[in-house]
């Protein structure tokens, strides 16, 4: 089952994605922006992902 996640890089805006878990959300983010997931500077370890529990605008964080 897919859940809604917000993913961002440090200092960036949150992007909402449907994914199985936070790692999958980060992988999908990398794929969308042409990043290599294994890259330590721009890949999965560089990103932040969190599951959205309720519907609210991204700007209210």
Secondary structure, 3 states (H helix, E strand, C coil): CCEEEEEEECCCCCEEEEECCHHHHHHHHHHHHCCCCCCCCCCHHHEEEEECCCCCCHHHC
